[in-house]
């Protein structure tokens, strides 16, 4: 299985998951035109799009993709917030299938209507990927992971020192996004013996440091795992 970040920031999020048989989009938080440009594919080559929640930087192109005839999966709360009923409704811990992928949605913790992450297993190559963004923490352990793509938004010390951000916004960030220390604590609880890649998602422009985050995560996971920061895609 391959995980590719097209865009990963508060300006927009979009990712590709593919194996030998199926290609899907995770998120569509950039314009329809940019999504086509970034992906390098005709959008008809994607079997579906999974949307984690309704915020614009994750769902901007939803309505255009619906017009294209793409199958879109999201929670009922997300669909209601986006005011659309032309999607496939999914729910926490209820497995569904897209091509060669078996997918289990799971609840995340964010200020959205009914946000979800996704555990994806390929029947083509056996790989397992967990995807979770815009969440303050996670409660699941995900045994047998090969690829982890996970929120790594900010550093609390950098946030506290940032004078450009109002206190109210700082409070929202702290209550809705994952801090690098929280991520490292979470990673230490996982069995990552089969993991080969960790992708750090949604790094804040003002309150993160890519090199520091990669080094910090690399030090708390088994040697040999490739840790990268997802392309911001501006």
C-alpha positions in Angstrom: 0.0 0.0 0.0 1.2 3.5 -0.7 0.2 6.7 1.1 0.8 10.0 -0.7 0.1 13.5 0.7 -1.1 16.0 -1.8 -1.7 18.8 0.7 -1.6 18.8 4.5 -2.2 22.0 6.3 -4.9 24.4 7.5 -5.0 25.7 3.9 -6.2 22.3 2.6 -5.9 18.6 3.0 -5.9 15.8 0.5 -4.2 12.4 0.4 -4.1 9.3 -1.8 -4.1 5.7 -0.6 -3.5 3.0 -3.3 -2.6 -0.6 -3.7 -2.3 -2.8 -6.7 -6.0 -2.7 -7.4 -7.7 0.4 -5.8 -7.0 4.1 -5.5 -9.0 6.3 -3.1 -8.9 9.9 -1.9 -8.7 10.8 1.8 -10.1 14.3 2.2 -10.9 16.8 -0.5 -10.0 20.1 1.2 -8.6 21.9 -1.8 -10.4 23.3 -4.8 -11.7 20.9 -7.4 -9.2 22.3 -10.0 -6.3 22.0 -7.6 -7.3 18.5 -6.6 -7.0 17.4 -10.2 -3.7 19.2 -10.7 -2.2 17.8 -7.5 -3.3 14.2 -8.0 -2.0 14.0 -11.6 -4.9 11.7 -12.4 -8.3 12.0 -13.9 -10.6 12.0 -10.8 -12.5 9.1 -12.4 -9.6 6.8 -11.5 -10.4 7.1 -7.8 -12.8 4.5 -6.5 -14.1 6.9 -3.7 -13.3 9.7 -1.4 -13.4 9.5 2.4 -14.0 12.7 4.3 -13.2 12.9 8.0 -15.3 16.0 8.9 -17.0 19.0 7.5 -14.4 21.8 7.9 -13.5 23.5 4.6 -9.9 22.5 4.7 -11.0 18.8 4.6 -14.2 19.0 2.5 -13.9 22.0 0.1 -14.4 20.0 -3.1 -17.2 17.7 -1.9 -20.0 19.1 -3.9 -18.0 19.2 -7.1 -16.9 15.5 -6.6 -20.5 14.6 -6.1 -21.4 16.2 -9.4 -18.5 14.2 -10.9 -20.3 11.1 -9.8 -17.6 10.0 -7.3 -18.7 8.0 -4.3 -18.2 10.0 -1.1 -18.1 8.4 2.4 -18.7 10.4 5.6 -20.5 10.3 8.9 -24.1 11.4 9.2 -23.1 14.3 11.3 -20.6 15.4 8.6 -23.2 15.1 5.8 -25.7 17.1 7.8 -23.2 19.8 8.4 -22.3 19.9 4.7 -26.1 19.9 3.9 -25.8 17.0 1.5 -27.6 13.7 1.2 -25.8 12.5 -1.9 -23.2 10.6 0.0 -22.7 7.2 1.5 -23.1 7.3 5.3 -20.7 5.5 7.5 -20.5 5.1 11.3 -17.9 4.5 14.1 -16.6 0.9 14.0 -18.9 -0.3 11.2 -16.7 -1.8 8.4 -17.3 -1.1 4.8 -15.5 -2.0 1.6 -14.1 0.0 -1.4 -12.5 -2.2 -4.0 -9.7 -4.1 -2.4 -9.9 -2.0 0.8 -11.6 -3.1 4.0 -12.2 0.2 6.0 -13.2 0.7 9.6 -14.1 4.2 10.6 -13.3 5.3 14.2 -14.3 8.3 16.3 -11.8 11.2 16.7 -11.9 14.2 19.0 -12.4 17.5 17.3 -14.8 20.5 17.2 -16.8 19.0 14.4 -20.2 17.3 14.0 -19.1 13.7 13.9 -15.4 13.4 13.0 -13.9 10.1 11.9 -10.5 8.5 11.3 -10.0 5.5 9.1 -8.3 2.1 9.5 -7.7 0.7 6.1 -6.5 -2.8 5.2 -5.7 -3.9 1.7 -6.8 -7.4 0.5 -4.3 -7.0 -2.4 -1.1 -6.7 -0.4 -2.2 -7.2 3.2 -0.9 -3.8 4.4 -2.7 -1.9 7.2 -2.9 1.9 7.4 -4.4 4.1 10.1 -5.3 7.7 9.2 -6.3 10.3 11.8 -6.2 14.1 11.5 -7.7 17.0 13.4 -7.9 15.1 16.7 -6.7 16.1 20.1 -5.9 12.4 21.0 -6.8 8.8 20.1 -8.0 5.9 22.1 -7.4 3.0 19.7 -4.3 0.9 19.5 -4.4 -0.4 15.9 -2.5 -3.7 16.0 -0.4 -4.8 13.0 0.0 -1.3 11.5 2.3 -0.9 8.5 1.6 2.8 7.8 0.5 5.4 10.3 -0.7 8.9 9.0 -1.5 11.0 12.1 -2.1 14.5 13.3 1.0 16.4 14.6 -0.2 19.9 14.6 1.7 22.0 17.2 4.3 22.3 19.9 2.8 23.7 23.2 6.0 25.8 23.9 5.9 27.4 20.5 2.2 28.1 20.8 2.6 29.7 24.2 5.3 32.0 22.8 3.4 33.0 19.7 2.2 36.6 20.1 0.4 36.8 16.8 -2.4 34.3 17.9 -5.2 35.5 20.2 -5.6 33.6 23.4 -9.0 32.3 22.4 -7.6 30.8 19.2 -4.7 29.3 21.2 -7.3 27.6 23.5 -9.1 26.2 20.5 -5.9 24.8 19.1 -5.0 23.1 22.4 -8.5 21.6 22.7 -9.0 20.3 19.1 -5.5 19.4 17.7 -2.8 17.0 18.7 0.3 18.4 20.3 3.7 16.7 19.5 4.2 15.6 23.1 0.8 14.0 23.1 1.6 12.2 19.9 4.8 10.8 21.2 3.1 9.6 24.4 0.5 7.9 22.2 3.1 6.3 19.9 4.8 4.7 22.9 1.6 2.8 23.7 1.5 1.2 20.2 3.0 -2.0 18.9 4.9 -0.6 15.9 6.9 -3.8 15.2 5.4 -4.1 11.8 5.3 -0.4 11.0 7.5 1.0 8.2 6.2 4.5 7.7 4.8 7.3 10.0 3.5 10.4 8.2 3.1 13.5 10.3 0.0 15.4 9.2 -1.4 19.0 9.4 1.7 20.7 10.9 0.8 24.3 11.9 2.5 27.0 9.9 3.2 29.1 13.0 3.4 26.6 15.8 5.4 23.6 14.6 8.9 22.8 13.5 9.2 20.1 10.9 12.7 18.9 11.7 12.2 19.0 15.4 8.9 17.0 15.1 10.5 14.3 12.8 13.5 13.9 15.2 11.3 13.8 18.3 9.0 11.1 16.8 12.0 9.1 15.5 13.4 8.9 19.0 10.2 7.4 20.5 9.5 4.7 17.8 11.5 1.6 16.8 14.5 2.1 14.7 14.0 1.6 11.0 10.6 3.4 10.7 10.7 6.2 8.2 9.2 9.3 9.7 8.2 12.2 7.4 6.2 15.4 7.5 3.4 15.4 4.9 3.7 17.9 2.0 1.8 21.0 2.8 0.8 21.5 -0.8 0.6 25.3 -1.0 
